[in-house]
Amino acid sequence: MFDSLIFAVEVTLPISLIILLGILLKRIGWITDEFANTGSKLVFNVTLPCLLFVNIATTQLSGVLPVKLLVVASLVSSGAFLLLHFLAFRIPTQGARGAFVQGACRGNLAIVGLALSLSAFGEEALAITSMYLAIIVLPVNIFSILTLYYHQAKSPSVAAIGMNVLTNPLAIAIVLGILVNSIPIFIPNLLMETADYLANMTLPLALLCVGGAIRWQEFRASRLLYLAMAFKLVLLPLGATVVGYVFGLRDVELGVLFVMMAAPTAAAAYPMVRSIGGDHHLSAAIIAGSTLLSMFTTTIGLFILRFTDIL
């Protein structure tokens, strides 16, 4: 039991400490809202795409494509969105429906999920996690846009959805990485090393910005807030892990599935809710609350999986 607890704490504690450091630096004024916003944009548009591109371009993809993992993750993610999409009609406030569905289903896969996967399983998980992101990120974004439009009584714009997908820096990096890997295309070492330097900035900068973006005033007594967090941090990862285990996933692949499903709500959910329309206050509260509580729920989940010898 003690070894299992140490494993779980060693995985989540370094990431939690960097997020808490971001909160502290924001508190003493060394990190500002402008820094957190600018840093998050830098991560999303530059350093994280570099990380995904370098990893995919330099990995032997034919030997690491986790087909069963991707099928399970796709089914669970789609099922979660559809389930909550229809349950959301019971919410009397129309503006809260889309924010609730997105907050409960859309995880911070590319930052917190990736960081936890690497911390738990090392470089062995990097290729698997990159392919997970390559397949899951785009449909999750599309589901998020559709549910927000639908619950705001607006017609989903095909052009807006297409533009969101085509201009997504993560999607572009993933496609370029697959092309370079598959054709193959020669990339000078100078460019690859530069991209690698930028890639190494991703996780510490992103986690500091996550901590710096947390606003305590966004917490409020809201039943929808706690229902969304309970689904995102407990029910979704629990259900996904059970389904994955039944389908035969084990070891690193099952661990990656749990960690990615247990990731807190993506920070990108807030600007999307605000731009399309909806209860952005609820969205901000779900992001902040799930980010803080995920430190504990992920630790407990990893402890249980390790203690029961599932991992």
N, C-alpha and C positions, 0 to 999 in steps of 0.2 A: 504493500500500500504506500509506504513512504517513497519508494522509487518512482511510483506512478505520480505521486504528488509533486515530487521534484521535477519530473519531466514536464508536467503541465505548467508549473510555475516558470521554469526556465524558458519555455516557449513564449509565454505571454508577458512576462515581467519586463524584458527589455523594451518591447513595443509600448507597453503601458507607461513605462518610465519616460520615454521620449514624448508621448502625448501629454503626460503630467508636466514635463518640463516646458512644453509649449504653453500649457495653462499658466505655469508660474512666470514664464518670461512675458506673457501677455499681462499678467497681473502687475509686474514691476515696470512695465512700460518698454521693455526691450523688443517686444513684438507688438505691432499695431494691427488694427483691422486691415489697413492697406497692405501691410507686409503679408498677412495671411492670405488675402485675396490675390495679390500678385504672385506669391509663392505657389499657390494652388494652380493658377493659370500656367505658370512655368512648368510645373510638374505635369499637368495634363497635356500641354501642347508641345513640350520639348523633351524633358528628361525621361518620363515614362514611355513615350513612343520610342526613344532611343534604347531603353532597356528591353522592350519587347522586340524591337528590330534586331538588335545584336544577338539576343538569345535565340530567336527563331532562325536567323540567317546562319548561325554557326552550329546548330544542332542537327543531328541526323534524325529528321522527322519521321522517316519511315519506320524507325524502330521504337518510337515513343508515342505514337498516336493512341491515346487511351479511349478507344471507341466505346466501350461499355460505360466508362465514366461519363463521357460526353452525352450519351443517350439518356442515362439516368438523370444527369443534371438538367438536360433540356426538358425532359418530361416533368420533373419536379418543379422547375421554374415556371413552365407554362401552366401547369396545373394550379400552382399557387396564385398566379395572376388571375386566372379565370375564376377560381373559387372566390377570391376576395372581391373581384370585379362585380360578381352577382350579389354577394353578401352586402356590398357597399350600398345597395339600394335601400337597405334598412336604416341607413344613416339619414336623419331628417334634414341636416344641413347639406345642401348640394355641393357647396364649395369645399367641404371637408372630405368628400368621397374620394376623389382622385388623389389627394394628398395622402389619405390614409392607405389606399391600395399601394401606391408607389413606395411610401415609407416602410410598409410591412414586407415588401417583396424585393426591392432594389438594393442590393448589397454593395458595399464599398470593396468590390472585388480586386480592382487594380492597385489599390494602395494597402489597406489593412489586410485583405485576404491574401494578397501576394506576400506581404511581410510575415504574416503568421505561418504561411506554408513553408517559406524559406527557413524561418526560425525553428519550425518543428521537424522538418525533414531534409534540410540542407539543399545542396545543389541538385540532388536527385529529383527534387520536386520542381525545379525551375522550368524544365522543358514541359512537364505535364501541366503545370499551372499556366504557362504561356499558351499552350494549345486550348486549355479550358477557357482562357480569356478570349482567344481568337474565335471560338464558337459561341460562347454564351453572351458576351458583352453586347453584340448588335441586337439580337432578339429581345434582350431585356430592355434596351433603350427604346426599341420599337413598341413593346408592350406598354412602357411607361408613357410614351407620347399618346398612344391610342386611348389609354384609360383616362388620362387627363382631359383630352379633347372630348371624349364621350360623356364624362360626368359633368363637363361644363356646358353640355348641350350645344357644342360646336361641331361642325363637320370636320373630321380629320383631313388635313390638307396633304394629299399625296406628294406634292412638291416639297412641302415643309419636312415631311418624314424622310423623303429621299435625300434632300439636302443635308439633313441632320446626320444621316448614315454616311453619305459620301464624303462629308467634310470632317468626320470624326477622326482626330489625330491617331487614336489607338487603332482604328480600323485601317487607316492608311499605312501605319507602321507594320501591322500584322501582314497585310497583303504584300507590301514590299519585301518583308522578311521571307515570306514563303516563295516569292519570285526569285529572290537572290539565292535562296537555298536550293530551289528546284531546277533552275535552268542549266547550270548555275551562272551567276554573273560575278565577275571579278570586282571586288571593292578594294581599293588601295588600303594598306595597313594604317596609313596616317588617318584616313577617315574613320576606320573601324575603331582605332584607339581613341580618337576624339569622341565618338559616339559612346564608347565604353566609359570614358571619364564622366560624361553627362549622365549616363545610366546610373553610375555609382552615387550620384546626388539624390536619386529619386526617393528612396525610402526615408532617410533621416529628414529631408526637407519636407516631404509630404506629411509625415507624422507630426512634426513641429507645427505645421500649418493646421492640421486637424485640431490639435490642442489649442492653438491660438484662435481658432474660429468658434470655439465653444462659448456660448453666452448664457450665463446662469439665469438671466431674466426670462429666458424662453421656456423655462420649466414652469408648468402650471398644472393645477389639478384638472386633468382631462381624462375621461374614460377612454377616449379614442387614442390618446397618446400611449397609455399603458397597454391597451389591446394591441396596438401596432408593434410596440417593443416586445411584447410577449410572443407574438407570432414570429417576428424577425429573429429574435435571439434564442427562442426555445423551441417552438412548434415546428418551424421550417427546418432548422438543422436536425432536429430529432427525427422528423418524418423522412428527410432526405437520407439520413444515415441508415434508418431501418430499411428503406427501399433499396439503397445501395448494397446493404449486406445481403438482402434476399436475392438480389441479382448477381451476387458473387463477387462484389468488390471487397478487397482486403488490403491491409497494410497501407502503403503510401497513397494509393488511389482513393481508398475509403477515407483516409485522413484528410486529403485535399478536399474531397467532397464536403466533409463536415466543416472544415475551416472556412471554405468559401461561402457555404450556406449560412454559417454563423457570423459572418462579417456584418458590422453595423451598417445602417442605412447610408447610402452614398451621399456625399456632400453635394453632388451635382443635382440631386433631387430638388433642392431649394430653388435655384434659379429657374429650373424648368417649370416648377409649380407657379412661380411668380410671373413668368413670361406668358404662360398659356392661360393662367387664371386659376385661382383656388385659394385654399387656406394656407398661405405661406407661413403663418405663425405656427400652425400645427406641424408643418413639414420641418421647420427649424427645430422645434422641440423634439421631434422624433429623431432627427440626426444627432442632436446633442446628447439626448438621453441614451440612445442605443450605443453611441460611441463610448460613453463612460461605463455603462453596464456590461458591454461586451467583454471588457477585461475580465470580469468575474465569470460570466456564463461560458466563455470559451475555455477558461482554465478548468472549470468544473467538468465541462464536456470532454476535454482531452484527458482529464484524470480518470473519468469513468471508462472511456474507451481503452486507455492503457491498463487500468486496473483489471478490466475484464478480459484482457488479452486479445481484444479485437484489433488493436493496432500492434 
